Amino acid sequence: MKMDARICQSCAMPMPTDDLLGTEKDGAPSHAYCKYCYADGAFVNPECTVQQMEDFCVPIMVKEGMPEAQARAIMQQTLPMLDRWKA
């Protein structure tokens, strides 16, 4: 996988650089999850639902300049496909 194509499998945030990677229990980098979602081998917010993740991510995307409806549509399409949320 190309480095610039790596996204967090919890929130869909791009992780183009290793400083954005979460960490495993042994301190090794997690190549699946970002540092905001995953640390020390566990999810930062283990009780989070896919809807809560969407509600958290959309305002960040809006702040970055994306229209809210577009951000919500992207999250609704993307989040269920990520490893953390797959049924």
N, CA and C of each residue as an Amber inpcrd file, in Angstrom:
protein
   261
   0.8410000  -1.1810000   0.0000000   0.0000000   0.0000000   0.0000000
   0.8860000   1.2430000   0.0000000   0.5290000   2.1930000  -0.8270000
   1.2910000   3.4270000  -0.8680000   1.0870000   4.2000000   0.4300000
   2.1360000   4.8480000   0.9010000   2.0640000   5.5810000   2.1590000
   0.9700000   6.6330000   2.1260000   0.7820000   7.3280000   1.0160000
  -0.2130000   8.3890000   0.9680000  -1.6330000   7.8470000   0.8660000
  -1.7980000   6.5520000   0.6900000  -3.1160000   5.9470000   0.6010000
  -3.5660000   5.3530000   1.9340000  -2.7220000   5.3940000   2.9520000
  -3.0270000   4.7840000   4.2460000  -4.0370000   5.6550000   4.9980000
  -5.1490000   5.0280000   5.4250000  -6.1430000   5.7420000   6.2290000
  -6.4410000   4.9450000   7.4900000  -6.8360000   5.6640000   8.5340000
  -7.2100000   5.0280000   9.7890000  -8.4390000   4.1600000   9.5670000
  -8.3950000   2.9430000  10.0530000  -9.4940000   1.9960000   9.9020000
 -10.5640000   2.1780000  10.9740000 -10.5260000   3.3320000  11.6540000
 -11.5490000   3.6960000  12.6240000 -12.2530000   4.9850000  12.2170000
 -11.4670000   6.0190000  11.8500000 -12.0500000   7.3340000  11.5500000
 -11.8610000   7.7790000  10.1070000 -11.0920000   7.0550000   9.3220000
 -10.8180000   7.3460000   7.9070000  -9.8530000   8.5090000   7.6990000
  -9.1950000   8.9720000   8.7510000  -8.2340000  10.0540000   8.5950000
  -7.0320000   9.5620000   7.7990000  -6.5920000  10.3390000   6.8210000
  -5.3630000   9.9690000   6.1160000  -4.1810000   9.9450000   7.0890000
  -3.3050000   8.9640000   6.9180000  -2.1040000   8.8410000   7.7590000
  -0.8700000   8.7880000   6.8600000  -0.5570000   9.9060000   6.1880000
   0.5630000   9.8980000   5.2540000   1.9320000   9.8110000   5.9250000
   2.0120000  10.1780000   7.1980000   3.3000000  10.1350000   7.8970000
   3.1790000   9.2860000   9.1590000   4.2840000   8.6720000   9.5520000
   4.2760000   7.7550000  10.6880000   3.9350000   8.4210000  12.0160000
   4.0950000   9.7360000  12.1330000   3.7670000  10.4090000  13.3940000
   2.2710000  10.4260000  13.6720000   1.4660000  10.0390000  12.7040000
   0.0160000   9.9710000  12.8900000  -0.4640000   8.5780000  13.2930000
   0.4310000   7.6060000  13.3040000   0.0580000   6.2240000  13.6200000
  -0.2160000   6.0370000  15.1050000  -1.2130000   5.2110000  15.4090000
  -1.4410000   4.7960000  16.7830000  -0.3440000   3.8360000  17.2180000
  -0.4490000   3.3620000  18.4440000   0.5800000   2.4480000  18.9590000
  -0.0320000   1.1690000  19.5000000   0.7240000   0.0910000  19.3440000
   0.3410000  -1.1940000  19.9180000   0.7790000  -1.2230000  21.3850000
   0.3840000  -2.2690000  22.0880000   0.6960000  -2.4090000  23.5100000
   2.2030000  -2.3610000  23.7750000   2.9940000  -2.8980000  22.8410000
   4.4490000  -2.9210000  23.0040000   5.1230000  -1.6420000  22.4950000
   4.3270000  -0.6580000  22.0880000   4.8690000   0.5970000  21.6010000
   5.1100000   0.6420000  20.1040000   4.9560000  -0.4970000  19.4370000
   5.1340000  -0.5440000  17.9860000   4.0220000   0.2610000  17.3060000
   4.3110000   0.8280000  16.1540000   3.2680000   1.5860000  15.4550000
   2.1630000   0.6810000  14.9310000   0.9460000   1.1860000  14.9970000
  -0.1910000   0.5020000  14.3950000  -0.3520000   1.0800000  12.9980000
  -0.2980000   0.2260000  12.0040000  -0.4550000   0.7170000  10.6430000
  -1.9250000   0.7220000  10.2240000  -2.8130000   0.3340000  11.1420000
  -4.2430000   0.3120000  10.8440000  -4.9960000   1.5010000  11.4340000
  -4.5120000   2.0320000  12.5480000  -5.2620000   3.0590000  13.2720000
  -4.4110000   4.2770000  13.5990000  -5.0470000   5.4480000  13.6110000
  -4.3390000   6.6920000  13.9250000  -4.1660000   6.8630000  15.4350000
  -3.3090000   7.8110000  15.7900000  -3.0030000   8.0620000  17.1980000
  -4.1870000   8.6470000  17.9560000  -5.1640000   9.2000000  17.2660000
  -6.3310000   9.7670000  17.9280000  -7.3650000   8.6980000  18.2800000
  -7.3230000   7.5870000  17.5670000  -8.2780000   6.4980000  17.7870000
  -7.7090000   5.3410000  18.5910000  -6.3770000   5.1560000  18.5560000
  -5.7930000   3.9170000  19.0680000  -4.4530000   4.2030000  19.7360000
  -4.3080000   3.7650000  20.9870000  -3.0530000   3.9640000  21.7140000
  -2.8380000   2.8090000  22.6770000  -1.5940000   2.3870000  22.8040000
  -1.2260000   1.3080000  23.7250000  -2.0380000   0.0370000  23.4960000
  -2.3470000  -0.2510000  22.2300000  -3.0180000  -1.4950000  21.8770000
  -4.5180000  -1.5150000  22.1090000  -5.1280000  -0.3440000  22.2910000
  -6.5650000  -0.2920000  22.5410000  -7.1600000   0.9790000  21.9420000
  -8.4520000   0.9370000  21.6650000  -9.1220000   2.1350000  21.1770000
  -9.1920000   3.1660000  22.2940000  -8.9430000   4.4080000  21.9480000
  -8.9790000   5.5120000  22.9110000 -10.3870000   5.6420000  23.4900000
 -11.3940000   5.4680000  22.6530000 -12.7890000   5.5350000  23.0800000
 -13.4720000   4.2240000  22.6720000 -13.3260000   3.1750000  23.4820000
 -13.8360000   1.8560000  23.0790000 -15.3590000   1.7740000  22.9720000
 -16.0660000   2.6700000  23.6110000 -17.5320000   2.6390000  23.5810000
 -18.1170000   3.4020000  22.3930000 -17.2690000   4.0370000  21.6190000
 -17.7070000   4.8510000  20.4900000 -18.4850000   4.0090000  19.4780000
 -19.5790000   4.5620000  19.0020000 -20.3620000   3.9140000  17.9490000
 -19.9940000   4.5370000  16.6010000 -20.3900000   3.8970000  15.5400000
 -20.1170000   4.4390000  14.2140000 -20.8130000   5.7940000  14.0530000
 -21.9970000   5.9590000  14.6100000 -22.7090000   7.2440000  14.5210000
 -21.9650000   8.3260000  15.2980000 -21.4440000   7.9830000  16.4560000
 -20.6720000   8.9490000  17.2320000 -19.3960000   9.3430000  16.5030000
 -18.7770000   8.3920000  15.8340000 -17.5690000   8.7010000  15.0650000
 -17.9170000   9.6510000  13.9240000 -19.0080000   9.3910000  13.2480000
 -19.4510000  10.2880000  12.1770000 -19.6830000  11.6910000  12.7260000
 -20.3930000  11.7790000  13.8420000 -20.6960000  13.0780000  14.4400000
 -19.4420000  13.8070000  14.9170000 -18.4060000  13.0660000  15.2470000
 -17.1370000  13.6580000  15.6490000 -16.3390000  14.1500000  14.4370000
 -16.3160000  13.3540000  13.3770000 -15.4880000  13.6550000  12.2090000
 -16.0500000  14.7610000  11.3170000 -17.3610000  14.8120000  11.1710000
 -17.9660000  15.7810000  10.2430000 -17.5690000  17.2240000  10.5700000
 -17.6640000  17.6780000  11.8200000 -17.2550000  19.0670000  12.0930000
 -15.7910000  19.3490000  11.7590000 -14.9330000  18.3570000  11.9160000
 -13.5260000  18.5390000  11.5600000 -13.3910000  18.7370000  10.0590000
 -14.1190000  17.9610000   9.2960000 -14.0740000  18.0770000   7.8410000
 -14.6500000  19.4170000   7.3870000 -15.7000000  19.8750000   8.0670000
 -16.2940000  21.1810000   7.7610000 -15.2860000  22.2890000   8.0560000
 -14.5970000  22.1730000   9.1730000 -13.5810000  23.1600000   9.5430000
 -12.4740000  23.2310000   8.4900000 -12.2050000  22.1000000   7.8490000
 -11.1850000  22.0450000   6.7910000 -11.7140000  22.5650000   5.4490000
 -12.9930000  22.9650000   5.4110000 -13.5260000  23.5910000   4.2100000
 -14.5370000  22.7970000   3.4150000 -14.9200000  21.6240000   3.9000000
 -15.8760000  20.7980000   3.1640000 -17.3080000  21.1410000   3.6020000
 -18.2410000  21.2040000   2.6740000 -19.6410000  21.4100000   3.0580000
 -20.1260000  20.2610000   3.9510000 -20.9580000  20.5820000   4.9370000
 -21.3900000  19.5720000   5.9040000 -22.0910000  18.3960000   5.2480000
 -22.9660000  18.6560000   4.3070000 -23.7010000  17.5640000   3.6560000
 -22.7340000  16.6110000   2.9420000 -21.7270000  17.1700000   2.3030000
 -20.7400000  16.3400000   1.6140000 -19.9180000  15.5300000   2.6220000
 -19.4900000  16.1690000   3.7090000 -18.7100000  15.4790000   4.7370000
 -19.5170000  14.3270000   5.3350000 -20.7810000  14.5850000   5.6420000
 -21.6260000  13.5460000   6.2330000 -21.8200000  12.3940000   5.2570000
 -22.0270000  12.7060000   3.9930000 -22.2070000  11.6560000   2.9850000
 -20.9520000  10.7980000   2.8640000 -19.7870000  11.4250000   2.8780000
 -18.5330000  10.6800000   2.8000000 -18.3840000   9.7710000   4.0150000
 -18.6650000  10.2940000   5.1920000 -18.5330000   9.4850000   6.4130000
 -19.5340000   8.3300000   6.4210000 -20.7520000   8.5830000   5.9900000
 -21.7700000   7.5260000   5.9650000 -21.4090000   6.4230000   4.9850000
 -20.7150000   6.7780000   3.9310000 -20.2970000   5.7880000   2.9410000
 -19.0140000   5.0750000   3.3670000 -18.1000000   5.8010000   3.9870000
 -16.7760000   5.2750000   4.2790000 -16.6910000   4.4970000   5.5930000
 -17.2140000   5.0470000   6.6680000 -17.0250000   4.4210000   7.9790000
 -17.4510000   2.9550000   8.0340000 -18.6230000   2.5880000   7.5100000
 -19.0250000   1.1770000   7.6090000 -18.0920000   0.2040000   6.8840000
 -17.2640000   0.7110000   5.9850000 -16.3430000  -0.1380000   5.2280000
 -15.0160000  -0.3420000   5.9600000 -14.7520000   0.4190000   7.0200000
 -13.4940000   0.3400000   7.7330000 -13.4860000  -0.8470000   8.6970000
 -12.3180000  -1.3770000   8.9580000 -12.1780000  -2.5900000   9.7850000
 -12.8980000  -2.4930000  11.1260000 -12.7890000  -1.3580000  11.8060000
 -13.4060000  -1.2460000  13.1330000 -14.9210000  -1.4060000  13.0840000
 -15.5430000  -0.9840000  12.0020000 -17.0010000  -0.9280000  11.9490000
 -17.6380000  -2.0100000  11.0980000 -16.8510000  -2.8280000  10.4400000
 -17.4250000  -3.8970000   9.6230000 -18.2020000  -4.8660000  10.5140000
 -19.3690000  -5.2290000  10.0470000 -20.2140000  -6.1470000  10.8390000
 -19.7230000  -7.5810000  10.7170000
